């Protein structure tokens, strides 16, 4: 019994394409500026990193909101 070869490619969803690079195959569809599941995994990761750089830094870096201090 022989297993059919997929040539190492992931199956695409007919008619679905990444809004940025137009690929049809990806291990995960990610949310993008055009809505949910409109970017391939690679473009979605790149988009998330780009947005992370433009976000303002937190007011108390390294401190959690849930940190409680013991009374003195």
N, CA, C and O atoms as a printed pandas DataFrame, in Angstrom:
     atom_number atom_name residue_name chain_id  residue_number  x_coord  y_coord  z_coord
0              1         N          UNK        A               1    0.846   -1.185    0.000
1              2        CA          UNK        A               1    0.000    0.000    0.000
2              3         C          UNK        A               1    0.888    1.244    0.000
3              4         O          UNK        A               1    1.749    1.393    0.868
4              5         N          UNK        A               2    0.688    2.112   -0.943
5              6        CA          UNK        A               2    1.510    3.308   -1.082
6              7         C          UNK        A               2    0.751    4.542   -0.603
7              8         O          UNK        A               2   -0.437    4.701   -0.886
8              9         N          UNK        A               3    1.454    5.417    0.129
9             10        CA          UNK        A               3    0.864    6.654    0.632
10            11         C          UNK        A               3    1.056    7.732   -0.430
11            12         O          UNK        A               3    2.173    7.921   -0.913
12            13         N          UNK        A               4   -0.020    8.450   -0.807
13            14        CA          UNK        A               4    0.130    9.497   -1.826
14            15         C          UNK        A               4    1.060   10.606   -1.352
15            16         O          UNK        A               4    1.043   10.982   -0.180
16            17         N          UNK        A               5    1.859   11.119   -2.254
17            18        CA          UNK        A               5    2.802   12.184   -1.936
18            19         C          UNK        A               5    2.115   13.539   -2.024
19            20         O          UNK        A               5    1.332   13.796   -2.939
20            21         N          UNK        A               6    2.419   14.400   -1.063
21            22        CA          UNK        A               6    1.885   15.762   -1.078
22            23         C          UNK        A               6    2.975   16.758   -1.439
23            24         O          UNK        A               6    2.752   17.967   -1.389
24            25         N          UNK        A               7    4.153   16.260   -1.803
25            26        CA          UNK        A               7    5.288   17.089   -2.184
26            27         C          UNK        A               7    5.681   18.073   -1.086
27            28         O          UNK        A               7    6.265   19.115   -1.383
28            29         N          UNK        A               8    5.377   17.769    0.166
29            30        CA          UNK        A               8    5.757   18.630    1.274
30            31         C          UNK        A               8    4.933   19.895    1.405
31            32         O          UNK        A               8    5.251   20.746    2.236
32            33         N          UNK        A               9    3.873   20.048    0.604
33            34        CA          UNK        A               9    3.048   21.245    0.643
34            35         C          UNK        A               9    1.800   21.008    1.485
35            36         O          UNK        A               9    1.263   19.901    1.523
36            37         N          UNK        A              10    1.357   22.036    2.143
37            38        CA          UNK        A              10    0.114   21.957    2.898
38            39         C          UNK        A              10   -1.052   22.158    1.948
39            40         O          UNK        A              10   -0.951   22.931    0.995
40            41         N          UNK        A              11   -2.154   21.473    2.197
41            42        CA          UNK        A              11   -3.299   21.661    1.308
42            43         C          UNK        A              11   -3.882   23.062    1.471
43            44         O          UNK        A              11   -4.003   23.561    2.590
44            45         N          UNK        A              12   -4.233   23.681    0.385
45            46        CA          UNK        A              12   -4.825   25.010    0.427
46            47         C          UNK        A              12   -6.336   24.930    0.542
47            48         O          UNK        A              12   -6.930   23.888    0.265
48            49         N          UNK        A              13   -6.944   26.003    0.939
49            50        CA          UNK        A              13   -8.396   26.099    0.963
50            51         C          UNK        A              13   -8.793   26.760   -0.344
51            52         O          UNK        A              13   -8.362   27.879   -0.621
52            53         N          UNK        A              14   -9.605   26.092   -1.154
53            54        CA          UNK        A              14   -9.949   26.666   -2.460
54            55         C          UNK        A              14  -10.501   28.089   -2.339
55            56         O          UNK        A              14  -11.434   28.334   -1.574
56            57         N          UNK        A              15   -9.924   29.018   -3.093
57            58        CA          UNK        A              15  -10.385   30.391   -3.114
58            59         C          UNK        A              15   -9.842   31.269   -2.006
59            60         O          UNK        A              15  -10.068   32.479   -2.018
60            61         N          UNK        A              16   -9.124   30.686   -1.035
61            62        CA          UNK        A              16   -8.582   31.481    0.079
62            63         C          UNK        A              16   -7.142   31.865   -0.227
63            64         O          UNK        A              16   -6.324   31.015   -0.578
64            65         N          UNK        A              17   -6.837   33.159   -0.091
65            66        CA          UNK        A              17   -5.489   33.678   -0.332
66            67         C          UNK        A              17   -5.135   34.687    0.749
67            68         O          UNK        A              17   -6.002   35.371    1.292
68            69         N          UNK        A              18   -3.842   34.764    1.050
69            70        CA          UNK        A              18   -3.349   35.755    2.004
70            71         C          UNK        A              18   -3.549   37.144    1.417
71            72         O          UNK        A              18   -3.273   37.367    0.238
72            73         N          UNK        A              19   -4.021   38.069    2.225
73            74        CA          UNK        A              19   -4.282   39.436    1.772
74            75         C          UNK        A              19   -2.996   40.193    1.443
75            76         O          UNK        A              19   -3.042   41.220    0.766
76            77         N          UNK        A              20   -1.850   39.700    1.913
77            78        CA          UNK        A              20   -0.588   40.399    1.669
78            79         C          UNK        A              20    0.251   39.750    0.578
79            80         O          UNK        A              20    0.702   40.433   -0.342
80            81         N          UNK        A              21    0.470   38.429    0.669
81            82        CA          UNK        A              21    1.387   37.774   -0.276
82            83         C          UNK        A              21    0.700   36.841   -1.270
83            84         O          UNK        A              21    1.354   36.286   -2.153
84            85         N          UNK        A              22   -0.599   36.666   -1.135
85            86        CA          UNK        A              22   -1.414   35.845   -2.045
86            87         C          UNK        A              22   -1.140   34.345   -1.999
87            88         O          UNK        A              22   -1.541   33.625   -2.914
88            89         N          UNK        A              23   -0.469   33.856   -0.958
89            90        CA          UNK        A              23   -0.259   32.420   -0.857
90            91         C          UNK        A              23   -1.580   31.729   -0.528
91            92         O          UNK        A              23   -2.487   32.331    0.046
92            93         N          UNK        A              24   -1.666   30.473   -0.898
93            94        CA          UNK        A              24   -2.870   29.697   -0.599
94            95         C          UNK        A              24   -2.616   28.635    0.464
95            96         O          UNK        A              24   -3.560   28.036    0.979
96            97         N          UNK        A              25   -1.349   28.396    0.796
97            98        CA          UNK        A              25   -1.016   27.352    1.760
98            99         C          UNK        A              25   -0.296   27.948    2.958
99           100         O          UNK        A              25    0.639   28.734    2.808
100          101         N          UNK        A              26   -0.742   27.566    4.145
101          102        CA          UNK        A              26   -0.139   28.033    5.392
102          103         C          UNK        A              26   -0.575   27.092    6.508
103          104         O          UNK        A              26   -1.673   26.539    6.447
104          105         N          UNK        A              27    0.262   26.900    7.527
105          106        CA          UNK        A              27   -0.157   26.049    8.638
106          107         C          UNK        A              27   -1.211   26.721    9.527
107          108         O          UNK        A              27   -1.917   26.050   10.280
108          109         N          UNK        A              28   -1.309   28.063    9.432
109          110        CA          UNK        A              28   -2.249   28.785   10.290
110          111         C          UNK        A              28   -2.642   30.094    9.631
111          112         O          UNK        A              28   -1.781   30.842    9.167
112          113         N          UNK        A              29   -3.937   30.376    9.586
113          114        CA          UNK        A              29   -4.416   31.668    9.083
114          115         C          UNK        A              29   -4.536   32.600   10.264
115          116         O          UNK        A              29   -5.093   32.229   11.297
116          117         N          UNK        A              30   -4.010   33.826   10.122
117          118        CA          UNK        A              30   -3.995   34.791   11.215
118          119         C          UNK        A              30   -4.862   36.006   10.904
119          120         O          UNK        A              30   -5.149   36.307    9.745
120          121         N          UNK        A              31   -5.274   36.698   11.968
121          122        CA          UNK        A              31   -6.062   37.917   11.817
122          123         C          UNK        A              31   -5.188   39.031   11.272
123          124         O          UNK        A              31   -4.015   39.148   11.628
124          125         N          UNK        A              32   -5.765   39.840   10.413
125          126        CA          UNK        A              32   -5.028   40.947    9.832
126          127         C          UNK        A              32   -5.877   42.199    9.788
127          128         O          UNK        A              32   -6.974   42.227   10.345
128          129         N          UNK        A              33   -5.384   43.233    9.133
129          130        CA          UNK        A              33   -6.117   44.498    9.075
130          131         C          UNK        A              33   -7.436   44.383    8.312
131          132         O          UNK        A              33   -8.325   45.217    8.480
132          133         N          UNK        A              34   -7.564   43.352    7.473
133          134        CA          UNK        A              34   -8.801   43.164    6.709
134          135         C          UNK        A              34   -9.801   42.252    7.396
135          136         O          UNK        A              34  -10.852   41.949    6.831
136          137         N          UNK        A              35   -9.486   41.806    8.624
137          138        CA          UNK        A              35  -10.422   40.966    9.353
138          139         C          UNK        A              35   -9.802   39.659    9.802
139          140         O          UNK        A              35   -8.602   39.444    9.637
140          141         N          UNK        A              36  -10.628   38.780   10.375
141          142        CA          UNK        A              36  -10.122   37.514   10.898
142          143         C          UNK        A              36   -9.689   36.566    9.779
143          144         O          UNK        A              36  -10.352   36.434    8.750
144          145         N          UNK        A              37   -8.557   35.917   10.020
145          146        CA          UNK        A              37   -8.026   34.875    9.134
146          147         C          UNK        A              37   -7.838   35.358    7.698
147          148         O          UNK        A              37   -8.232   34.680    6.750
148          149         N          UNK        A              38   -7.232   36.533    7.548
149          150        CA          UNK        A              38   -6.980   37.068    6.210
150          151         C          UNK        A              38   -5.503   37.061    5.849
151          152         O          UNK        A              38   -5.145   37.356    4.709
152          153         N          UNK        A              39   -4.624   36.722    6.823
153          154        CA          UNK        A              39   -3.189   36.683    6.561
154          155         C          UNK        A              39   -2.651   35.278    6.790
155          156         O          UNK        A              39   -3.118   34.562    7.676
156          157         N          UNK        A              40   -1.657   34.886    5.979
157          158        CA          UNK        A              40   -0.987   33.612    6.214
158          159         C          UNK        A              40   -0.169   33.729    7.495
159          160         O          UNK        A              40   -0.024   34.823    8.042
160          161         N          UNK        A              41    0.360   32.625    7.970
161          162        CA          UNK        A              41    1.119   32.633    9.214
162          163         C          UNK        A              41    2.299   33.601    9.159
163          164         O          UNK        A              41    2.488   34.393   10.083
164          165         N          UNK        A              42    3.091   33.549    8.097
165          166        CA          UNK        A              42    4.277   34.407    7.994
166          167         C          UNK        A              42    3.905   35.887    7.989
167          168         O          UNK        A              42    4.515   36.675    8.711
168          169         N          UNK        A              43    2.932   36.271    7.201
169          170        CA          UNK        A              43    2.526   37.672    7.130
170          171         C          UNK        A              43    1.875   38.119    8.430
171          172         O          UNK        A              43    2.043   39.267    8.842
172          173         N          UNK        A              44    1.132   37.224    9.083
173          174        CA          UNK        A              44    0.497   37.557   10.355
174          175         C          UNK        A              44    1.515   37.805   11.449
175          176         O          UNK        A              44    1.350   38.727   12.248
176          177         N          UNK        A              45    2.577   36.988   11.499
177          178        CA          UNK        A              45    3.628   37.189   12.492
178          179         C          UNK        A              45    4.328   38.518   12.222
179          180         O          UNK        A              45    4.589   39.283   13.151
180          181         N          UNK        A              46    4.631   38.793   10.966
181          182        CA          UNK        A              46    5.296   40.053   10.595
182          183         C          UNK        A              46    4.421   41.245   10.968
183          184         O          UNK        A              46    4.920   42.248   11.479
184          185         N          UNK        A              47    3.124   41.139   10.715
185          186        CA          UNK        A              47    2.192   42.219   11.033
186          187         C          UNK        A              47    2.114   42.445   12.542
187          188         O          UNK        A              47    2.086   43.589   12.995
188          189         N          UNK        A              48    2.078   41.365   13.319
189          190        CA          UNK        A              48    2.026   41.491   14.780
190          191         C          UNK        A              48    3.289   42.152   15.319
191          192         O          UNK        A              48    3.215   42.971   16.236
192          193         N          UNK        A              49    4.441   41.809   14.764
193          194        CA          UNK        A              49    5.695   42.427   15.212
194          195         C          UNK        A              49    5.716   43.911   14.871
195          196         O          UNK        A              49    6.196   44.727   15.658
196          197         N          UNK        A              50    5.200   44.256   13.709
197          198        CA          UNK        A              50    5.169   45.659   13.302
198          199         C          UNK        A              50    4.290   46.462   14.261
199          200         O          UNK        A              50    4.644   47.578   14.640
200          201         N          UNK        A              51    3.151   45.900   14.650
201          202        CA          UNK        A              51    2.253   46.590   15.577
202          203         C          UNK        A              51    2.850   46.672   16.975
203          204         O          UNK        A              51    2.597   47.639   17.692
204          205         N          UNK        A              52    3.628   45.691   17.374
205          206        CA          UNK        A              52    4.248   45.693   18.700
206          207         C          UNK        A              52    5.250   46.831   18.821
207          208         O          UNK        A              52    5.425   47.372   19.913
208          209         N          UNK        A              53    5.909   47.207   17.740
209          210        CA          UNK        A              53    6.907   48.273   17.782
210          211         C          UNK        A              53    6.270   49.649   17.888
211          212         O          UNK        A              53    6.908   50.572   18.394
212          213         N          UNK        A              54    5.045   49.819   17.433
213          214        CA          UNK        A              54    4.406   51.123   17.467
214          215         C          UNK        A              54    3.528   51.321   18.698
215          216         O          UNK        A              54    3.033   52.426   18.924
216          217         N          UNK        A              55    3.324   50.284   19.491
217          218        CA          UNK        A              55    2.546   50.422   20.718
218          219         C          UNK        A              55    3.351   51.207   21.744
219          220         O          UNK        A              55    4.569   51.044   21.821
220          221         N          UNK        A              56    2.702   52.051   22.528
221          222        CA          UNK        A              56    3.440   52.776   23.567
222          223         C          UNK        A              56    3.905   51.812   24.651
223          224         O          UNK        A              56    3.221   50.829   24.934
224          225         N          UNK        A              57    5.059   52.077   25.260
225          226        CA          UNK        A              57    5.542   51.199   26.331
226          227         C          UNK        A              57    4.622   51.271   27.544
227          228         O          UNK        A              57    3.948   52.276   27.773
228          229         N          UNK        A              58    4.607   50.192   28.312
229          230        CA          UNK        A              58    3.758   50.177   29.506
230          231         C          UNK        A              58    4.314   51.148   30.543
231          232         O          UNK        A              58    5.501   51.474   30.528
232          233         N          UNK        A              59    3.455   51.601   31.433
233          234        CA          UNK        A              59    3.858   52.600   32.441
234          235         C          UNK        A              59    4.792   52.011   33.489
235          236         O          UNK        A              59    5.712   52.687   33.950
236          237         N          UNK        A              60    4.563   50.760   33.869
237          238        CA          UNK        A              60    5.387   50.112   34.891
238          239         C          UNK        A              60    5.995   48.838   34.326
239          240         O          UNK        A              60    5.498   47.748   34.611
240          241         N          UNK        A              61    7.052   48.943   33.537
241          242        CA          UNK        A              61    7.637   47.732   32.958
242          243         C          UNK        A              61    8.149   46.799   34.044
243          244         O          UNK        A              61    8.770   47.228   35.017
244          245         N          UNK        A              62    7.877   45.526   33.857
245          246        CA          UNK        A              62    8.344   44.533   34.812
246          247         C          UNK        A              62    7.460   44.360   36.027
247          248         O          UNK        A              62    7.712   43.470   36.838
248          249         N          UNK        A              63    6.439   45.173   36.182
249          250        CA          UNK        A              63    5.541   45.064   37.330
250          251         C          UNK        A              63    4.172   44.619   36.857
251          252         O          UNK        A              63    3.586   45.215   35.953
252          253         N          UNK        A              64    3.678   43.583   37.468
253          254        CA          UNK        A              64    2.363   43.065   37.121
254          255         C          UNK        A              64    1.289   43.850   37.853
255          256         O          UNK        A              64    1.516   44.361   38.950
256          257         N          UNK        A              65    0.116   43.942   37.237
257          258        CA          UNK        A              65   -1.004   44.603   37.897
258          259         C          UNK        A              65   -1.479   43.817   39.121
259          260         O          UNK        A              65   -2.116   44.372   40.017
260          261         N          UNK        A              66   -1.164   42.529   39.149
261          262        CA          UNK        A              66   -1.641   41.674   40.222
262          263         C          UNK        A              66   -0.648   41.623   41.389
263          264         O          UNK        A              66   -0.912   40.941   42.379
264          265         N          UNK        A              67    0.463   42.311   41.299
265          266        CA          UNK        A              67    1.461   42.291   42.381
266          267         C          UNK        A              67    0.919   43.056   43.595
267          268         O          UNK        A              67    0.528   44.220   43.507
268          269         N          UNK        A              68    0.914   42.371   44.694
269          270        CA          UNK        A              68    0.452   42.988   45.942
270          271         C          UNK        A              68    1.636   43.185   46.863
271          272         O          UNK        A              68    2.461   42.283   47.009
272          273         N          UNK        A              69    1.734   44.336   47.482
273          274        CA          UNK        A              69    2.809   44.596   48.420
274          275         C          UNK        A              69    2.300   44.351   49.836
275          276         O          UNK        A              69    1.163   44.681   50.171
276          277         N          UNK        A              70    3.147   43.780   50.640
277          278        CA          UNK        A              70    2.772   43.503   52.033
278          279         C          UNK        A              70    2.798   44.810   52.815
279          280         O          UNK        A              70    3.670   45.645   52.575
280          281         N          UNK        A              71    1.848   45.013   53.762
281          282        CA          UNK        A              71    1.860   46.231   54.565
282          283         C          UNK        A              71    3.112   46.300   55.423
283          284         O          UNK        A              71    3.598   45.272   55.895
284          285         N          UNK        A              72    3.637   47.495   55.627
285          286        CA          UNK        A              72    4.878   47.683   56.401
286          287         C          UNK        A              72    4.628   47.661   57.883
287          288         O          UNK        A              72    5.565   47.805   58.669
